[in-house]
Amino acid sequence: MTIPPPSDPAAVAVELERLRGTMETGFATVTGSLNLLAQRTDQTDRRIDDHETRLDALERARWPLPSLAALVGVIGLALTLWQLSQK
């Protein structure tokens, strides 16, 4: 088999077909990678939404520590004043 000269239209057509096949393979690979990334992004978004829901539930269920500390302080002050008034 002899290699046709580069100016031969048949040689150009063969090379263009090879290039087309290479490009289709490359685009298929890129498309597959993008689909995988989109799927992982969707999964990550769902996990973040789940975590935010759980965090909101934890924040609603936690004790109001600053309010509780203020209440204990006021009760302690009231007991101290009451004990001083009893003497």
C-alpha positions in Angstrom: 0.0 0.0 0.0 1.4 3.3 -1.0 0.8 6.5 0.9 -1.1 9.0 -1.2 0.4 12.5 -1.5 -1.1 15.1 0.9 -2.7 17.1 -1.9 -4.8 14.0 -3.0 -8.5 14.6 -2.2 -8.9 10.9 -1.1 -6.0 11.4 1.5 -7.6 14.5 2.8 -11.0 12.8 3.1 -9.4 9.8 5.0 -7.6 12.1 7.4 -10.8 14.2 8.0 -12.7 11.0 8.8 -10.0 10.0 11.3 -10.1 13.4 12.8 -13.9 13.2 13.0 -13.7 9.8 14.8 -11.1 11.2 17.3 -13.2 14.3 17.9 -16.4 12.2 18.5 -14.5 10.0 20.9 -13.2 13.0 22.8 -16.5 14.7 23.0 -18.2 11.5 24.2 -15.6 11.3 27.0 -16.1 14.9 27.9 -19.8 14.5 27.9 -19.6 11.5 30.1 -17.4 13.3 32.6 -19.7 16.3 32.6 -22.7 14.0 33.3 -20.9 12.4 36.2 -20.0 15.8 37.6 -23.6 17.0 37.3 -24.8 13.8 39.1 -22.3 14.3 41.9 -23.3 18.0 42.2 -27.0 16.9 42.6 -26.0 14.4 45.2 -24.0 17.0 47.1 -26.9 19.5 46.9 -29.2 16.9 48.4 -26.8 16.1 51.2 -26.3 19.8 52.0 -30.1 20.3 52.1 -30.4 17.3 54.4 -27.6 18.6 56.7 -29.2 22.1 56.8 -32.6 20.5 57.8 -30.9 18.5 60.5 -29.0 21.6 61.7 -32.1 23.7 61.9 -33.8 21.0 63.9 -30.9 20.9 66.3 -30.8 24.6 66.7 -34.5 24.7 67.5 -34.1 21.9 70.1 -31.1 23.4 71.9 -31.5 25.0 75.3 -31.5 28.8 75.4 -28.4 29.0 77.5 -28.0 32.8 77.8 -31.6 33.1 78.9 -31.2 30.3 81.3 -28.0 31.8 82.8 -29.8 35.2 83.3 -32.7 33.4 85.0 -30.4 31.5 87.4 -28.6 34.8 88.2 -31.8 36.6 89.0 -33.0 33.7 91.2 -29.6 33.7 93.0 -29.9 37.4 93.6 -33.4 37.1 94.8 -32.4 34.3 97.2 -29.5 36.3 98.5 -31.6 39.3 99.1 -34.2 37.2 100.9 -31.6 35.6 103.1 -30.2 39.0 104.0 -33.6 40.3 104.9 -34.2 37.2 107.2 -31.2 38.1 109.5 
